Amino acid sequence: MKVTIVACSIAALSLAFSKAELLGDTVKKPPSKQLASKGKKGNQKNNKNGKGKGKNEAQKRKEMQAKATEQRKREAQAAEKRRQALLAAEKKRLQARVTAAKGEIQKAAVDVKQMETRLGKIRAGRKKLESAFRMVLNKEETEALADTRTRLEKSFLQLSEDAEDLQKAASGLAALAESCKKLASPATGSGNAVVFEEKVLSIKRKLATIEHELNTQESRQKNHVSILLAGVAKFFQGKVSFTEKEKQSIRALSN
């Protein structure tokens, strides 16, 4: 019995020492070099992956910013190109208007010359008419021809008053001819289209006014001729004598 107890005690002590050794080994035994090295390499690899990932993101941001800058640059260049194209088109359109206006000015210059020719004919006719009036009114007076003479004197006075209107028309044509000459000159090619068009309209309005005056003068002159010829016929009936030269000058009025 005692032997059995001793044997059990020895077995218990052996078991206790075995557990203590096992526990001691577990607590005191340092980690193996292989595990430490493996852990270290894992940490280094994670650090490298983190740094690499951050570097890639920064590079991507940089590239995206560069692309955005380049895109903005291209858009700005395209916008400037469009703006320049619009300016060029507008300049071309305005120049076309200037060219058209100059064409109108050249036509107006031709009209001015034609009106000057008409004015010259009116003036030449007036001189012959005034001379004929003076010649007839200088004939001897008779009571029977008093009314006819009064009518002739009235017409001759109106003819003299019309001379002022003709002079205004002549001055206006001279001024228009000078304006057309300056505006049609190649040196004025850089002028503003609006200014040219306004001047064309102004010239046309003035030409219309002068043409109306010339038409009026031509009509009045024909009326004066009719009055004079009717008066001369009355003078012939009243036995007023006329020389052959005077008769020819009177006949010339009806041509």
C-alpha positions in Angstrom: 0.0 0.0 0.0 2.8 2.4 0.9 4.6 1.3 -2.2 1.6 2.2 -4.3 1.2 5.6 -2.7 4.9 6.4 -3.3 4.6 5.3 -6.8 1.6 7.5 -7.4 3.4 10.4 -5.8 6.4 10.0 -8.0 4.2 9.8 -11.0 2.4 13.0 -10.0 5.7 14.8 -9.5 6.9 13.6 -12.9 3.7 14.8 -14.5 4.0 18.2 -12.8 7.6 18.7 -13.8 6.6 17.7 -17.4 3.9 20.4 -17.5 6.2 23.0 -15.9 8.8 22.3 -18.6 6.1 22.5 -21.2 4.8 25.8 -19.8 8.3 27.1 -19.5 9.1 26.2 -23.0 6.0 28.0 -24.2 6.6 31.2 -22.3 10.3 31.6 -22.5 11.0 30.1 -26.0 11.8 33.1 -28.3 10.3 33.2 -31.8 12.3 31.5 -34.4 14.4 33.6 -36.8 12.5 32.2 -39.8 9.2 33.5 -38.5 10.6 36.9 -37.6 12.2 37.2 -41.0 9.0 36.2 -42.7 7.1 38.8 -40.7 9.6 41.5 -41.5 9.5 40.7 -45.2 5.7 40.9 -45.1 5.8 44.3 -43.5 8.3 45.6 -46.0 6.2 44.2 -48.9 3.1 45.9 -47.5 5.0 49.2 -47.1 6.3 48.9 -50.6 2.8 48.2 -51.9 1.4 51.2 -50.0 4.1 53.6 -51.3 3.7 52.2 -54.9 0.0 52.7 -54.7 0.3 56.3 -53.6 2.9 57.0 -56.2 0.6 55.6 -59.0 -2.3 57.7 -57.8 -0.2 60.9 -57.8 1.1 60.1 -61.3 -2.4 59.5 -62.5 -3.6 62.8 -61.0 -0.7 64.5 -62.7 -1.5 62.9 -66.0 -5.1 63.8 -65.7 -4.3 67.4 -64.9 -1.9 67.6 -67.9 -4.7 66.2 -70.1 -7.2 68.7 -68.8 -4.8 71.5 -69.4 -4.1 70.3 -72.9 -7.8 70.0 -73.5 -8.5 73.5 -72.3 -5.6 74.7 -74.5 -7.1 73.0 -77.6 -10.5 74.4 -76.8 -9.1 77.9 -76.4 -7.2 77.6 -79.7 -10.4 76.4 -81.4 -12.4 79.3 -79.9 -9.8 81.8 -81.1 -9.8 80.2 -84.5 -13.6 80.6 -84.7 -13.4 84.2 -83.5 -10.8 85.0 -86.1 -12.8 83.3 -88.8 -15.9 85.3 -87.8 -13.9 88.6 -87.8 -12.5 87.8 -91.2 -16.0 87.0 -92.5 -17.4 90.2 -91.0 -14.6 92.2 -92.5 -15.2 90.6 -95.9 -18.9 91.3 -95.6 -18.3 94.9 -94.7 -15.7 95.3 -97.5 -18.3 93.9 -99.9 -20.7 96.6 -98.7 -18.1 99.2 -99.3 -17.5 97.9 -102.8 -21.2 97.9 -103.5 -21.5 101.5 -102.1 -18.6 102.6 -104.3 -20.4 101.1 -107.3 -23.5 103.2 -106.4 -21.3 106.3 -106.1 -19.8 105.7 -109.5 -23.4 105.4 -110.9 -24.3 108.6 -109.1 -21.2 110.3 -110.7 -22.6 109.3 -114.2 -26.0 110.7 -113.2 -24.3 113.9 -112.2 -22.6 114.3 -115.6 -25.9 113.6 -117.4 -27.6 116.2 -115.3 -24.9 118.7 -115.9 -25.4 118.1 -119.7 -29.2 118.7 -119.2 -28.4 121.9 -117.2 -26.2 123.1 -120.0 -28.9 122.6 -122.5 -31.4 124.4 -120.3 -29.1 127.3 -119.9 -28.4 127.5 -123.6 -32.1 127.5 -124.3 -32.7 130.2 -121.7 -30.2 132.5 -123.3 -31.9 132.2 -126.7 -35.3 132.6 -125.0 -34.3 135.7 -123.0 -32.8 137.2 -126.1 -36.1 136.5 -128.1 -38.2 138.0 -125.3 -36.1 141.2 -125.2 -36.3 141.4 -129.0 -40.1 141.1 -129.1 -40.7 143.4 -126.1 -38.6 146.1 -127.7 -41.0 146.3 -130.6 -43.3 149.3 -130.9 -46.2 149.4 -128.5 -49.8 149.3 -129.7 -53.0 149.5 -127.7 -54.3 146.4 -129.5 -51.3 144.3 -128.2 -51.3 145.6 -124.6 -52.6 142.4 -123.1 -50.2 140.3 -125.2 -47.3 142.5 -124.1 -48.3 142.2 -120.5 -48.4 138.4 -120.8 -44.9 138.4 -122.4 -43.5 140.7 -119.7 -44.9 138.4 -117.0 -43.4 135.3 -118.6 -40.0 137.1 -119.0 -40.0 138.1 -115.4 -40.7 134.6 -114.3 -37.9 133.4 -116.5 -35.4 135.7 -114.8 -36.5 134.5 -111.4 -36.0 130.9 -112.4 -32.3 131.7 -113.0 -31.7 131.6 -109.3 -33.1 128.1 -109.0 -30.9 127.0 -111.9 -27.8 128.4 -110.2 -28.6 126.5 -107.0 -28.9 123.3 -109.1 -25.6 124.0 -110.8 -23.9 124.5 -107.4 -25.4 121.4 -106.0 -24.3 119.3 -109.0 -20.7 120.7 -108.7 -20.6 119.7 -105.1 -21.9 116.2 -105.8 -19.4 115.7 -108.6 -16.6 116.5 -106.2 -18.0 114.2 -103.5 -18.4 111.3 -105.9 -14.8 111.8 -107.1 -13.4 111.6 -103.6 -15.6 108.7 -102.5 -14.9 106.6 -105.6 -11.1 107.0 -105.2 -9.2 103.8 -104.3 -7.6 105.7 -101.4 -10.9 105.6 -99.6 -11.1 101.8 -99.6 -10.6 101.5 -95.8 -13.7 103.5 -95.1 -16.6 102.3 -92.9 -19.4 100.6 -94.8 -22.1 102.4 -92.9 -20.6 105.8 -93.6 -20.3 104.9 -97.3 -23.9 103.8 -97.5 -25.1 106.9 -95.7 -23.2 109.1 -98.1 -24.6 107.2 -101.1 -28.2 107.8 -99.7 -27.4 111.4 -99.2 -26.1 111.7 -102.8 -29.1 110.0 -104.2 -31.5 112.3 -102.3 -29.7 115.4 -103.5 -29.7 114.0 -107.0 -33.4 113.4 -106.8 -34.0 117.0 -105.7 -31.8 118.4 -108.5 -33.5 116.2 -111.1 -36.9 117.4 -109.9 -35.7 121.0 -110.3 -34.3 120.3 -113.8 -37.6 118.7 -114.8 -39.4 121.7 -113.5 -37.1 124.1 -115.3 -37.5 122.2 -118.6 -41.2 122.2 -118.3 -41.3 125.9 -117.4 -39.0 126.7 -120.3 -41.3 125.0 -122.8 -44.2 127.0 -121.3 -42.2 130.2 -121.8 -41.5 129.3 -125.4 -45.2 128.6 -126.0 -46.1 132.0 -124.5 -43.5 133.8 -126.6 -44.5 132.1 -129.9 -48.2 132.9 -129.2 -47.2 136.5 -128.5 -45.2 136.7 -131.7 -48.1 135.4 -133.6 -50.3 138.2 -132.1 -47.6 140.7 -133.0 -47.6 139.4 -136.6 -51.4 139.8 -136.7 -50.9 143.3 -135.4 -48.7 144.2 -138.3 -45.5 144.4 -136.2 -42.5 143.9 -138.5 -39.7 141.3 -137.9 -36.4 141.0 -139.7 -35.4 137.7 -141.3 -32.8 137.2 -138.6 -35.3 137.8 -135.9 -37.7 135.3 -137.5 -34.9 132.7 -137.6 -34.1 133.2 -133.9 -37.8 132.8 -133.1 -38.1 129.6 -135.2 -35.0 128.2 -133.5 -36.9 128.3 -130.2 -39.3 125.6 -131.3 -36.4 123.1 -132.1 
